[in-house]
Amino acid sequence: MMIELRRKIPQLPAAVQCVVLLLITSFAFQICDSASDVIYYEPFDESFEGRWVASQKDDYNGVWKHSKSEGHDDYGLLVSEKARKYAIVKELDQVLSLKDGTVVLQFEVRLQDGLECGGAYLKYLRPQEAGWQPKEFDNSSPYSIMFGPDKCGSTNKVHFILKHKNPKSGDYVEHHLKYPPSVPSDKLSHVYSAILRPDNEVSILIDGEEKKKANFLSGDDFEPPLIPAKTIPDPDDKKPEDWDERAKIPDPEAVKPDDWDEDAPMEIEDEEAVKPEGWLDDEPEEIDDPDAAKPEDWDDEEDGEWEAPKIDNPKCEIAPGCGVWKRPMKRNPAYKGKWQAPLIDNPNYKGIWKPQDIPNPDYFELEKPDFEPIAAIGIEIWTMQDGILFDNILIAGDEKVAESYRLTAWKPKFEAEKEKQKAEEAAAGLSDGLSDFHKMVFDLLYKIGDIPFLNAYKPKIIDLIEKGEKQPNITIGIIVSIVVVILTVFFRILFGGKKPAVNASETDTNASAGTSNNQESSGEKENEDEKDDDAAAAAPRRRSGTRRDQ
């Protein structure tokens, strides 16, 4: 190769030839080095059939298609039908270890029809020796990492779940990233990146922007933590019978005052009240609607005797009131209620009892996570939406390589889609400046929604933001509502109120709507709702007016 290159540049001086050859050689090595950092890449330029294996399990009847992204000539793997389970898998040429060096897991998803309820995540599967077959791929197939967007009901997050083997028990436990970022709510192409670094850190990027950084060994970042607590409450410890947890007790020496009337009512009639002039004692507050008519299809035998609906008596609207006048009630100045002895400090108070801590028999230490190797990439989802398009699935050993793929494969598509969206908004009467302003506001609000101490209120905040994105004219109202939520939480914490409790579904050992089991629940719920709708449609129609008791 070097001889051929020298033949092609004979007109250059020898020294210059050497420099050029060195530069070309260096560039060639860089290309080879970059290529070696691409562990797996799937652009879906060609049909997936014959390379990817769709699950043959009966539950997974969703049809995968090789389809163009809307508005592009770029192809991807398409979820083509609504309300279906989908499962498909691609084995890697070589098993990948996650224990050495940096690994980047990256892929694109475009929610072309939006996402109300469903997942769009990938599972990075362990070798088949762990107990699975490609044609039988399902939600129980053992994976090492699950990563990607999921949204249904109160769930709106980009999952990152590490399935880690407990060295004490030998059980595999799902460890969920705490406070993951939210899923973008538009219909544009987005690229999701998870960067696993050798210093035990993981970064979650959306469109190249870091949204979350965590440490695998930190109990603040994963639930449950990879490293158990050193101590646990003694399960055999019991509270002594004479343990007094009452900080205050009624004063045993206090005596009820002689003039304390416990029987006095809280309210009494106002004896000074006088009936207003013009009060219509003989007029009812409601009368039959004189304009109402019995429906032609009313059946007295089936529906009962027809009665005209009631309306407010128009005479009462111009009078102080109608019907029998009664004196209003007022607070009884003599009311004191049930007497209770005042509270005093309990001399026998010992505090709130809790069991003593003992060494945790399941405790272990880790210097690094014991990652399971990756042998395949799978997509196993339940979704109520179609139009989900997967593309440019990448596993790389270098962050810069992943960045270059984002810039060349994803960025041009995203920019074209964004320009098209702006044009559509402009055609709908929104100026570019207004659209940019709204985008800036909503991006900021999404970041606020990801603040950890607001986690219990996150579903409510995300719901408000999404309503605002659909109706930009209510943006100010949305901002005010979210500010009220934040101030409520702030004042509760500041003045000693209860801190917002983390939603249990966020830290369940199964992915909340992120595993197929929970997604089945979501689907079953929607099916139940559909059944309720069908039942309502089949029920006898309601008649106008009222009927007498028969």
C-alpha positions in Angstrom: 0.0 0.0 0.0 2.8 2.4 0.9 4.5 1.7 -2.5 1.3 2.4 -4.3 0.9 5.7 -2.5 4.5 6.8 -3.2 3.9 6.1 -7.0 0.9 8.4 -6.9 2.8 11.4 -5.5 6.1 11.2 -7.3 6.1 15.0 -8.0 6.5 15.9 -4.3 9.9 16.2 -2.6 10.9 13.1 -0.6 10.5 14.8 2.8 7.0 16.0 1.9 6.2 12.5 0.6 7.1 11.1 4.0 4.9 13.6 5.9 1.9 12.9 3.6 2.4 9.2 4.0 2.6 9.5 7.8 -0.6 11.5 7.9 -2.4 9.1 5.6 -1.2 6.2 7.7 -2.3 7.9 10.9 -5.7 8.6 9.5 -6.1 5.0 8.4 -5.2 3.8 11.8 -7.8 6.1 13.3 -10.4 4.7 11.0 -9.5 1.2 11.9 -9.4 2.1 15.6 -12.9 3.8 15.3 -14.3 0.8 13.6 -13.0 -1.5 16.3 -14.9 0.6 18.8 -18.2 -0.2 17.1 -19.2 -3.5 18.7 -22.6 -3.7 17.0 -24.6 -1.4 14.7 -28.0 -1.9 13.1 -29.2 0.9 10.7 -32.1 -1.2 9.3 -31.1 -0.2 5.8 -32.0 -3.7 4.7 -34.9 -5.9 5.9 -34.5 -7.3 9.3 -36.0 -10.7 8.3 -33.4 -13.5 8.5 -31.3 -11.5 10.9 -33.7 -10.7 13.7 -35.9 -13.4 15.2 -39.5 -12.6 16.1 -40.9 -14.5 19.1 -43.2 -17.3 18.2 -45.0 -17.2 21.6 -48.8 -16.9 21.2 -49.0 -13.7 23.3 -46.6 -11.8 21.0 -48.8 -11.4 17.9 -47.7 -7.8 17.0 -46.4 -7.5 13.5 -43.0 -6.0 12.9 -42.4 -4.2 9.6 -39.4 -2.8 7.8 -40.7 0.7 7.1 -39.5 4.2 6.2 -39.6 7.0 8.9 -42.3 9.4 8.0 -40.9 12.1 5.8 -37.6 10.4 5.3 -36.0 7.7 3.0 -34.4 6.2 6.2 -35.8 2.8 7.2 -36.4 1.4 10.7 -38.1 -1.4 12.6 -41.8 -0.5 13.0 -44.4 -1.4 15.5 -47.3 -1.6 13.0 -50.4 -2.4 15.1 -52.1 -1.0 18.2 -52.8 -2.9 21.5 -50.4 -5.7 20.8 -47.5 -7.5 22.4 -44.2 -7.4 20.5 -41.0 -9.4 20.9 -38.0 -9.7 18.6 -34.3 -10.4 19.2 -31.0 -10.2 17.5 -28.0 -12.2 18.7 -24.6 -10.6 18.7 -21.7 -12.2 16.8 -19.7 -12.2 20.1 -20.7 -12.1 23.7 -19.9 -8.6 25.1 -18.4 -8.1 28.6 -19.4 -5.0 30.4 -16.7 -5.3 33.1 -13.9 -3.6 31.2 -13.7 -0.2 29.7 -16.5 2.2 28.6 -19.6 0.8 26.9 -22.2 3.0 25.2 -25.7 1.6 24.5 -27.5 3.8 22.1 -30.6 3.7 19.8 -33.2 5.9 18.2 -36.9 5.9 18.7 -39.5 7.9 16.9 -43.1 7.9 18.3 -44.8 8.8 15.0 -48.3 8.6 16.5 -47.3 9.7 20.0 -47.2 7.4 23.1 -50.1 7.3 25.5 -49.5 3.9 27.0 -46.6 1.6 26.0 -42.9 1.0 26.1 -40.1 1.7 23.6 -37.1 0.2 25.4 -34.5 -2.4 24.6 -33.4 -5.4 26.6 -29.7 -6.4 26.5 -29.9 -10.2 27.1 -27.6 -12.6 28.8 -26.3 -15.7 26.9 -28.7 -18.4 26.1 -27.1 -20.6 28.7 -29.1 -18.5 31.2 -32.2 -20.2 29.9 -33.9 -18.7 26.9 -34.3 -19.3 23.2 -34.7 -16.6 20.4 -38.0 -18.1 19.2 -39.3 -18.2 22.7 -38.2 -14.7 23.7 -40.6 -13.2 26.2 -40.8 -11.0 29.3 -39.1 -13.7 31.4 -36.0 -14.0 29.3 -33.0 -13.1 31.4 -31.5 -9.7 30.6 -28.5 -7.8 32.0 -29.8 -4.2 31.3 -33.1 -2.7 30.3 -33.0 0.8 28.8 -35.4 3.1 27.1 -38.6 5.1 27.2 -41.8 3.9 28.9 -45.0 5.8 29.4 -48.4 4.8 30.7 -50.7 6.5 33.3 -48.5 8.0 36.0 -45.4 6.3 34.5 -43.3 8.6 32.3 -39.6 7.8 32.4 -36.6 6.6 30.5 -35.9 3.3 32.3 -32.4 2.1 33.2 -32.6 -1.2 35.0 -29.6 -3.3 36.0 -30.3 -7.0 36.7 -27.5 -7.9 39.1 -26.7 -11.2 40.8 -26.6 -11.1 44.6 -23.3 -12.8 45.5 -24.8 -14.0 48.9 -28.1 -15.4 47.7 -27.4 -16.0 44.1 -30.7 -14.3 43.2 -30.9 -11.8 40.3 -32.4 -8.5 41.5 -33.7 -5.6 39.4 -32.0 -2.3 40.4 -33.9 0.7 39.1 -32.3 4.1 38.4 -33.9 6.6 40.8 -35.5 9.7 39.4 -34.9 8.9 35.7 -35.6 11.5 33.0 -39.0 11.9 31.3 -39.8 10.8 27.8 -40.0 13.6 25.2 -43.7 14.2 24.4 -43.4 15.1 20.7 -43.4 12.9 17.6 -39.8 13.6 16.5 -36.9 11.2 16.3 -34.9 11.0 19.6 -31.7 9.2 20.4 -31.2 7.6 23.8 -27.7 6.8 25.1 -26.6 5.0 28.3 -22.8 5.4 28.9 -21.4 2.8 31.3 -17.9 3.9 32.5 -15.2 1.9 34.4 -15.4 4.3 37.4 -18.9 2.8 38.2 -20.7 5.8 36.7 -23.6 5.7 34.2 -24.9 8.7 32.3 -28.2 8.8 30.5 -28.3 11.1 27.5 -31.3 12.2 25.4 -30.3 13.7 22.0 -26.8 13.9 23.2 -27.7 16.0 26.3 -26.9 14.4 29.7 -30.1 14.1 31.7 -28.9 12.0 34.5 -25.6 10.8 36.0 -25.5 8.1 38.7 -23.1 5.8 40.4 -23.9 2.1 40.4 -22.8 1.6 44.0 -24.6 4.5 45.5 -27.8 3.8 47.4 -29.0 7.3 46.5 -29.0 6.4 42.8 -30.5 2.9 42.6 -33.4 1.2 44.2 -32.9 -1.2 45.8 -29.2 -0.4 46.2 -26.6 -2.8 44.8 -24.8 -2.9 48.2 -27.2 -3.7 51.1 -27.2 -1.8 54.4 -24.6 -2.9 56.9 -27.2 -3.2 59.6 -30.8 -4.1 59.8 -33.5 -3.9 62.5 -33.4 -7.1 64.6 -36.5 -9.1 63.5 -36.6 -10.9 66.9 -36.4 -7.8 69.0 -39.7 -7.0 70.8 -40.9 -3.9 72.5 -41.0 -4.3 76.4 -44.4 -4.3 77.9 -43.7 -1.3 80.1 -42.3 0.8 77.3 -44.2 4.1 77.3 -44.2 6.0 73.9 -46.6 8.8 75.0 -44.7 12.1 75.1 -47.7 13.8 76.7 -50.4 12.5 79.1 -53.6 14.0 80.6 -52.8 15.8 83.9 -54.1 13.3 86.5 -54.6 16.2 89.1 -56.7 18.3 86.8 -60.4 18.7 87.7 -63.3 19.9 85.5 -64.5 23.4 86.5 -68.0 23.5 88.1 -69.4 25.9 85.5 -68.3 23.6 82.5 -71.5 22.6 80.7 -70.7 19.6 78.5 -74.3 19.4 77.3 -74.6 22.9 75.8 -75.2 22.7 72.0 -72.6 24.1 69.6 -75.3 26.2 67.8 -78.5 27.9 68.9 -81.3 29.8 67.1 -80.7 33.5 66.7 -83.5 35.0 68.8 -82.8 38.4 67.4 -83.3 37.4 63.8 -86.5 38.8 62.0 -88.2 37.4 59.0 -87.3 39.6 56.0 -90.1 41.7 54.5 -91.6 40.2 51.3 -90.8 36.6 52.3 -93.2 34.3 50.4 -94.3 31.7 52.9 -96.7 29.9 50.6 -94.5 29.7 47.5 -92.4 26.5 47.0 -88.7 26.9 46.1 -89.1 24.7 43.0 -92.0 24.3 40.5 -92.8 22.0 37.6 -91.2 23.2 34.4 -94.2 24.7 32.4 -92.3 24.2 29.1 -91.6 20.5 29.6 -93.6 18.0 27.6 -94.0 14.3 28.0 -91.8 12.5 25.5 -93.7 10.8 22.7 -92.0 7.4 23.3 -92.6 7.5 27.1 -94.3 4.3 28.2 -96.2 4.6 31.5 -96.2 0.9 32.1 -92.4 0.6 31.5 -91.2 3.9 32.7 -93.8 4.8 35.3 -96.0 7.9 35.5 -94.3 10.9 33.9 -93.5 14.0 35.9 -92.3 17.2 34.6 -88.7 18.1 35.7 -88.4 20.8 38.4 -87.0 24.3 37.9 -86.3 27.1 40.4 -89.4 29.1 41.2 -89.0 32.5 39.4 -90.9 34.3 42.1 -88.3 33.3 44.7 -85.6 35.0 42.6 -87.0 38.4 43.2 -88.1 37.8 46.8 -85.9 37.4 49.9 -86.9 33.7 50.0 -89.7 31.1 49.8 -91.2 28.5 52.0 -91.5 28.3 55.8 -89.1 30.8 57.3 -86.9 29.6 60.1 -84.6 31.6 62.4 -80.9 31.0 61.4 -78.5 29.3 63.7 -75.6 31.0 65.4 -72.7 29.8 67.5 -73.6 29.2 71.2 -71.4 31.5 73.4 -71.9 29.0 76.2 -70.6 26.0 74.2 -67.4 24.5 75.6 -67.7 20.9 74.4 -66.5 17.8 76.2 -64.1 18.6 79.0 -60.6 17.1 78.8 -57.8 17.3 81.2 -54.8 19.4 79.9 -51.7 17.5 78.7 -48.5 17.5 80.6 -45.1 15.9 79.9 -45.1 12.2 80.6 -42.5 11.4 83.3 -42.3 7.8 82.0 -41.8 8.7 78.4 -39.0 6.7 76.8 -39.4 7.7 73.2 -40.6 5.9 70.1 -39.5 2.3 70.4 -37.6 0.7 67.5 -35.8 -2.6 67.3 -32.1 -2.5 67.8 -29.9 -2.8 64.7 -27.9 -6.0 64.1 -25.3 -6.8 61.4 -27.0 -7.6 58.2 -26.4 -11.2 57.3 -26.9 -10.4 53.6 -24.4 -7.6 53.6 -21.6 -7.7 51.0 -19.1 -5.2 49.6 -18.5 -4.4 45.9 -15.7 -2.5 44.2 -17.5 -2.8 40.9 -20.9 -4.2 39.7 -20.7 -7.8 38.6 -22.2 -7.1 35.2 -23.6 -10.1 33.3 -22.4 -10.3 29.7 -24.6 -9.3 26.8 -25.2 -11.8 24.0 -28.3 -10.4 22.3 -30.5 -7.3 21.9 -34.2 -7.7 22.3 -37.3 -5.6 22.1 -40.1 -6.9 24.2 -43.0 -4.5 24.8 -46.7 -4.1 25.2 -48.0 -0.9 23.6 -51.4 0.7 22.9 -49.9 2.8 20.1 -48.6 1.9 16.7 -46.1 3.9 14.7 -43.1 3.3 17.1 -40.0 3.2 14.9 -36.7 1.9 16.2 -33.5 2.7 14.3 -29.7 3.0 14.5 -29.1 0.6 17.4 -25.5 0.9 18.4 -23.2 -0.6 21.0 -19.8 1.1 21.1 -16.7 1.1 23.2 -16.1 4.9 22.9 -18.2 7.9 23.7 -16.9 9.9 20.7 -17.9 7.1 18.3 -21.4 7.2 19.7 -21.4 11.0 19.3 -20.3 10.7 15.7 -23.2 8.4 15.0 -25.6 10.8 16.6 -24.3 13.7 14.5 -24.4 11.8 11.2 -27.3 9.3 11.5 -29.7 11.1 13.9 -29.1 14.9 13.8 -30.0 15.5 10.1 -33.3 13.7 10.5 -34.2 15.5 13.7 -33.4 18.9 12.2 -35.6 18.2 9.2 -38.4 17.0 11.4 -38.1 20.0 13.6 -38.2 22.4 10.6 -41.3 20.6 9.3 -42.9 20.9 12.7 -42.2 24.6 12.8 -43.7 25.0 9.3 -46.8 23.2 10.4 -47.1 25.4 13.5 -46.6 28.5 11.4 -49.4 27.3 9.1 -51.6 26.8 12.1 -51.0 30.5 13.1 -48.1 30.2 15.5 -45.1 32.3 14.8 -41.6 30.7 15.1 -40.7 33.0 17.9 -43.8 32.0 19.9 -43.1 28.3 19.2 -39.5 28.7 20.4 -40.7 30.5 23.5 -43.1 27.7 24.3 -40.4 25.0 23.7 -38.0 26.8 26.0 -40.7 27.1 28.7 -41.8 23.4 28.5 -38.2 22.2 28.4 -37.6 24.1 31.6 -40.8 22.7 33.2 -39.7 19.1 32.3 -36.4 19.7 34.1 -38.3 21.0 37.1 -40.5 17.9 37.0 -37.3 15.7 37.2 -36.2 17.4 40.5 -36.1 14.5 43.1 -38.0 16.1 45.9 -41.0 16.6 43.5 -41.0 13.0 42.5 -44.4 12.2 44.3 -46.0 15.0 42.2 -44.2 14.2 38.9 -47.2 12.6 37.2 -49.4 15.6 38.0 -46.7 18.0 36.7 -46.0 16.0 33.5 -49.8 15.9 32.9 -50.0 19.7 33.2 -47.1 20.2 30.8 -48.5 17.9 28.2 -51.8 19.7 28.3 -49.9 23.0 27.9 -48.1 21.6 24.8 -51.4 20.7 23.2 -52.9 24.1 24.2 -50.1 26.8 24.1 -52.6 29.5 25.0 -52.9 28.1 28.6 -49.1 28.2 29.2 -49.3 30.9 31.9 -52.0 28.9 33.7 -49.7 25.8 33.6 -46.8 27.7 35.0 -48.9 29.1 37.8 -50.3 25.6 38.6 -46.8 24.1 38.8 -45.5 27.0 41.0 -48.4 26.3 43.4 -47.4 22.6 43.6 -43.7 23.5 44.2 -44.7 26.1 46.9 -47.0 23.6 48.6 -44.2 21.0 48.8 -41.7 23.7 49.9 -43.9 25.0 52.8 -44.7 21.5 53.9 -41.0 20.7 54.3 -40.1 24.1 55.7 -42.8 24.1 58.4 -42.6 20.5 59.4 -45.2 18.9 57.3 -44.9 15.5 55.9 -42.4 15.2 53.1 -43.9 13.9 49.8 -43.7 10.1 49.8 -42.1 8.5 46.9 -44.6 6.6 44.8 -44.2 2.9 45.5 -44.6 2.1 41.9 -41.4 4.1 41.2 -39.3 1.6 43.2 -41.1 -1.6 42.8 -38.8 -4.6 42.1 -40.4 -5.0 38.8 -40.3 -2.2 36.2 -43.4 0.0 36.7 -45.1 -0.4 33.3 -41.6 -1.2 32.2 -41.9 -5.0 32.4 -44.5 -6.8 30.4 -46.3 -7.9 33.5 -47.1 -4.4 34.6 -47.8 -3.5 31.0 -50.3 -6.3 30.9 -52.0 -4.7 33.8 -52.2 -1.5 31.9 -53.6 -3.3 28.9 -56.0 -5.2 31.0 -57.2 -2.0 32.6 -57.9 -0.5 29.2 -59.7 -3.6 28.2 -61.8 -3.4 31.3 -62.5 0.3 30.4 -63.6 -0.8 27.0 -65.8 -3.4 28.5 -67.4 -0.8 30.8 -68.0 1.4 27.7 -69.7 -1.5 25.9 -71.8 -2.3 29.0 -72.8 1.4 29.2 -73.8 1.3 25.5 -75.9 -1.8 26.0 -77.7 -0.4 29.1 -81.3 0.9 28.8 -81.4 4.5 27.8 -82.1 7.1 30.4 -85.4 8.9 30.1 -85.8 12.6 30.6 -87.9 13.7 33.6 -88.6 11.7 36.7 -90.8 8.7 37.6 -92.9 7.9 40.6 -92.2 5.0 42.8 -94.2 2.0 41.7 
